[in-house]
């Protein structure tokens, strides 16, 4: 990989040219020059430089969020190439956008792997936008998201599960003891949204779903950490929409779950693939399609 990009990524992680230099066994001046060359190449300033420190600029933060996985993706490609000389296993790279898709996949993937010993699964956690682009670029074989996004001619999407949401609120929130939350009550609430790297598409689709049901909300705050989101809910700083299927086994304390009126029924577990896809990927999607409902039923009983 381009050493300028390596320097940038490590400096962005550590916020230090000195630490990046020590990691690559070069001088801090070499790292600084490499980053400057990268800035000249792409035409934006990536770091704000101070006397004894650096910080990512707004453009630098955006660039970092979309390039931070390049090293791991590169290593992944190297590993697959090397493995091709040592093994006959087929590789399927699976991407997912949130903890909900991860939990649904966990219900069926173990059995799939046990029944397909010739297949090795690789996992990638990405934002909705990044997943769609990675599938289009064939960096990911199949991606699972929480909603259907705008279609492309060369991409295929399939809804494998549909369900509704309930509202998670702090036990201290005035609506916690309500049987159902009304349109007026919801309009007074700030809604927390977990979306990796402040995904613009995730927020847009979420707000669109809310408005299509006739609801309005005071504001949306995106959280890049699910733990931070849930702690904020527990402290009554916001509320959160949670797919109903995950409520029974919920183990985060201090929360109550309230129905919406009307039902907020737009949770979708969606698979995205590039066409044409391999036989192994088609087989995986078919396996999930055929076994997910049964796995969910077992989870709920």
Secondary structure, 3 states (H helix, E strand, C coil): CCHHHHHHHHHHHHCCHHHHHHHHCCCHHHHHHHHHHHHHHHCCCCEEECCCCEEECHHHHHHHHHHCCHHHHHHHHHHHHHHCCCCCCEEEEEEECCHHHHHHHHHHHHHHHHHCCCEEEEEEECCHHHHHHHHHCCCCCEEEECCCCCCCCCEEEEEEEEEEEEEEEECCCCCCCCCEECHHHHCCCEEEEECCCCCHHHHHHHHHHHHHCCCCCCEEEEECCHHHHHHHHHCCCCEEEEEHHHCCCCCCCCEEEEEECCCEEEEEEEEEEECCCCHHHHHHHHHHHHHHHHHHHHHHC
